[in-house]
Amino acid sequence: MEEKPENFMDFIVKYKGAIIGGVIAILLVCTGLFKVLFALVVIAAGILLGNYVQKNKDTVKETLKNFIDKF
């Protein structure tokens, strides 16, 4: 019977990151904060994409032209 607590503690130690992540995910879903986080991720992706396009205009134009020509 003493093996079960040791096994349980080994399980907790081994998977504590996954357990913490799961608890945080449950809290985000229950509170609806995942919508806010998703919106922030989309905004950040838009900012990074816009910055990339601005710095690499010629490469992006050529890539888009080649992509459109394939169709």
Distance bins in CASP14 RR format, pairs under 12 A and 6 or more apart:
PFRMAT RR
TARGET T0000
AUTHOR 0000-0000-0000
RMODE 2
METHOD distances of the structure
MODEL  1
1 7 0 0 0 0 0 1 0 0 0 0 0
1 8 0 0 0 0 0 1 0 0 0 0 0
2 8 0 0 0 0 0 1 0 0 0 0 0
2 9 0 0 0 0 0 1 0 0 0 0 0
3 9 0 0 0 0 0 1 0 0 0 0 0
3 10 0 0 0 0 1 0 0 0 0 0 0
4 10 0 0 0 0 0 1 0 0 0 0 0
4 11 0 0 0 0 0 1 0 0 0 0 0
5 11 0 0 0 0 0 1 0 0 0 0 0
5 12 0 0 0 0 0 1 0 0 0 0 0
6 12 0 0 0 0 0 1 0 0 0 0 0
6 13 0 0 0 0 0 1 0 0 0 0 0
7 13 0 0 0 0 0 1 0 0 0 0 0
7 14 0 0 0 0 0 1 0 0 0 0 0
8 14 0 0 0 0 0 1 0 0 0 0 0
8 15 0 0 0 0 0 1 0 0 0 0 0
8 19 0 0 0 0 0 1 0 0 0 0 0
9 15 0 0 0 0 0 1 0 0 0 0 0
9 16 0 0 0 0 0 1 0 0 0 0 0
10 16 0 0 0 0 0 1 0 0 0 0 0
11 17 0 0 0 0 0 1 0 0 0 0 0
11 18 0 0 0 0 0 1 0 0 0 0 0
11 19 0 0 0 0 1 0 0 0 0 0 0
12 18 0 0 0 0 0 1 0 0 0 0 0
12 19 1 0 0 1 0 0 0 0 0 0 0
12 20 0 0 0 0 0 1 0 0 0 0 0
13 19 0 0 0 0 0 1 0 0 0 0 0
15 21 0 0 0 0 0 1 0 0 0 0 0
15 22 0 0 0 0 0 1 0 0 0 0 0
15 23 0 0 0 0 0 1 0 0 0 0 0
16 22 0 0 0 0 0 1 0 0 0 0 0
16 23 0 0 0 0 0 1 0 0 0 0 0
17 23 0 0 0 0 1 0 0 0 0 0 0
17 24 0 0 0 0 1 0 0 0 0 0 0
17 25 0 0 0 0 0 1 0 0 0 0 0
18 24 0 0 0 0 0 1 0 0 0 0 0
18 25 0 0 0 0 0 1 0 0 0 0 0
19 25 0 0 0 0 0 1 0 0 0 0 0
19 26 0 0 0 0 0 1 0 0 0 0 0
20 26 0 0 0 0 0 1 0 0 0 0 0
20 27 0 0 0 0 0 1 0 0 0 0 0
21 27 0 0 0 0 1 0 0 0 0 0 0
21 28 0 0 0 0 1 0 0 0 0 0 0
21 29 0 0 0 0 0 1 0 0 0 0 0
22 28 0 0 0 0 1 0 0 0 0 0 0
22 29 0 0 0 0 1 0 0 0 0 0 0
22 30 0 0 0 0 0 1 0 0 0 0 0
23 29 0 0 0 0 0 1 0 0 0 0 0
23 30 0 0 0 0 0 1 0 0 0 0 0
24 30 0 0 0 0 0 1 0 0 0 0 0
24 31 0 0 0 0 0 1 0 0 0 0 0
24 33 0 0 0 0 1 0 0 0 0 0 0
24 34 0 0 0 0 0 1 0 0 0 0 0
24 37 0 0 0 0 0 1 0 0 0 0 0
25 31 0 0 0 0 0 1 0 0 0 0 0
25 32 0 0 0 0 0 1 0 0 0 0 0
25 33 0 0 0 0 0 1 0 0 0 0 0
25 34 0 0 0 0 1 0 0 0 0 0 0
25 37 0 0 0 0 0 1 0 0 0 0 0
26 32 0 0 0 0 0 1 0 0 0 0 0
26 33 0 0 0 0 0 1 0 0 0 0 0
26 34 0 0 0 0 0 1 0 0 0 0 0
27 33 1 0 0 1 0 0 0 0 0 0 0
27 34 0 0 0 0 1 0 0 0 0 0 0
27 37 0 0 0 0 0 1 0 0 0 0 0
28 34 1 0 1 0 0 0 0 0 0 0 0
28 35 0 0 0 0 1 0 0 0 0 0 0
28 36 0 0 0 0 1 0 0 0 0 0 0
28 37 1 0 0 1 0 0 0 0 0 0 0
28 38 0 0 0 0 1 0 0 0 0 0 0
29 35 0 0 0 0 1 0 0 0 0 0 0
29 37 0 0 0 0 0 1 0 0 0 0 0
29 38 0 0 0 0 0 1 0 0 0 0 0
31 37 0 0 0 0 0 1 0 0 0 0 0
32 38 0 0 0 0 1 0 0 0 0 0 0
32 39 0 0 0 0 0 1 0 0 0 0 0
33 39 0 0 0 0 0 1 0 0 0 0 0
33 40 0 0 0 0 0 1 0 0 0 0 0
34 40 0 0 0 0 0 1 0 0 0 0 0
34 41 0 0 0 0 0 1 0 0 0 0 0
35 41 0 0 0 0 0 1 0 0 0 0 0
35 42 0 0 0 0 0 1 0 0 0 0 0
36 42 0 0 0 0 0 1 0 0 0 0 0
36 43 0 0 0 0 0 1 0 0 0 0 0
37 43 0 0 0 0 0 1 0 0 0 0 0
37 44 0 0 0 0 0 1 0 0 0 0 0
38 44 0 0 0 0 0 1 0 0 0 0 0
38 45 0 0 0 0 0 1 0 0 0 0 0
39 45 0 0 0 0 0 1 0 0 0 0 0
39 46 0 0 0 0 0 1 0 0 0 0 0
40 46 0 0 0 0 0 1 0 0 0 0 0
40 47 0 0 0 0 0 1 0 0 0 0 0
41 47 0 0 0 0 0 1 0 0 0 0 0
41 48 0 0 0 0 0 1 0 0 0 0 0
42 48 0 0 0 0 0 1 0 0 0 0 0
42 49 0 0 0 0 0 1 0 0 0 0 0
43 49 0 0 0 0 0 1 0 0 0 0 0
43 50 0 0 0 0 0 1 0 0 0 0 0
44 50 0 0 0 0 0 1 0 0 0 0 0
44 51 0 0 0 0 0 1 0 0 0 0 0
45 51 0 0 0 0 0 1 0 0 0 0 0
45 52 0 0 0 0 0 1 0 0 0 0 0
46 52 0 0 0 0 1 0 0 0 0 0 0
46 53 0 0 0 0 1 0 0 0 0 0 0
46 54 0 0 0 0 0 1 0 0 0 0 0
47 53 0 0 0 0 0 1 0 0 0 0 0
47 54 0 0 0 0 0 1 0 0 0 0 0
48 54 0 0 0 0 0 1 0 0 0 0 0
48 55 0 0 0 0 0 1 0 0 0 0 0
49 55 0 0 0 0 0 1 0 0 0 0 0
49 56 0 0 0 0 0 1 0 0 0 0 0
49 60 0 0 0 0 1 0 0 0 0 0 0
50 56 0 0 0 0 1 0 0 0 0 0 0
50 57 0 0 0 0 0 1 0 0 0 0 0
50 60 0 0 0 0 1 0 0 0 0 0 0
51 57 0 0 0 0 0 1 0 0 0 0 0
51 60 0 0 0 0 0 1 0 0 0 0 0
52 59 0 0 0 0 1 0 0 0 0 0 0
52 60 1 0 0 1 0 0 0 0 0 0 0
52 63 0 0 0 0 0 1 0 0 0 0 0
53 59 0 0 0 0 1 0 0 0 0 0 0
53 60 1 0 1 0 0 0 0 0 0 0 0
53 61 0 0 0 0 1 0 0 0 0 0 0
53 63 0 0 0 0 0 1 0 0 0 0 0
53 64 0 0 0 0 1 0 0 0 0 0 0
54 60 0 0 0 0 1 0 0 0 0 0 0
56 62 0 0 0 0 1 0 0 0 0 0 0
56 63 0 0 0 0 1 0 0 0 0 0 0
56 64 0 0 0 0 0 1 0 0 0 0 0
57 63 0 0 0 0 0 1 0 0 0 0 0
57 64 0 0 0 0 0 1 0 0 0 0 0
58 64 0 0 0 0 0 1 0 0 0 0 0
58 65 0 0 0 0 0 1 0 0 0 0 0
59 65 0 0 0 0 0 1 0 0 0 0 0
59 66 0 0 0 0 0 1 0 0 0 0 0
60 66 0 0 0 0 0 1 0 0 0 0 0
60 67 0 0 0 0 0 1 0 0 0 0 0
61 67 0 0 0 0 0 1 0 0 0 0 0
61 68 0 0 0 0 0 1 0 0 0 0 0
62 68 0 0 0 0 0 1 0 0 0 0 0
62 69 0 0 0 0 0 1 0 0 0 0 0
63 69 0 0 0 0 0 1 0 0 0 0 0
63 70 0 0 0 0 0 1 0 0 0 0 0
64 70 0 0 0 0 0 1 0 0 0 0 0
64 71 0 0 0 0 0 1 0 0 0 0 0
65 71 0 0 0 0 0 1 0 0 0 0 0
END
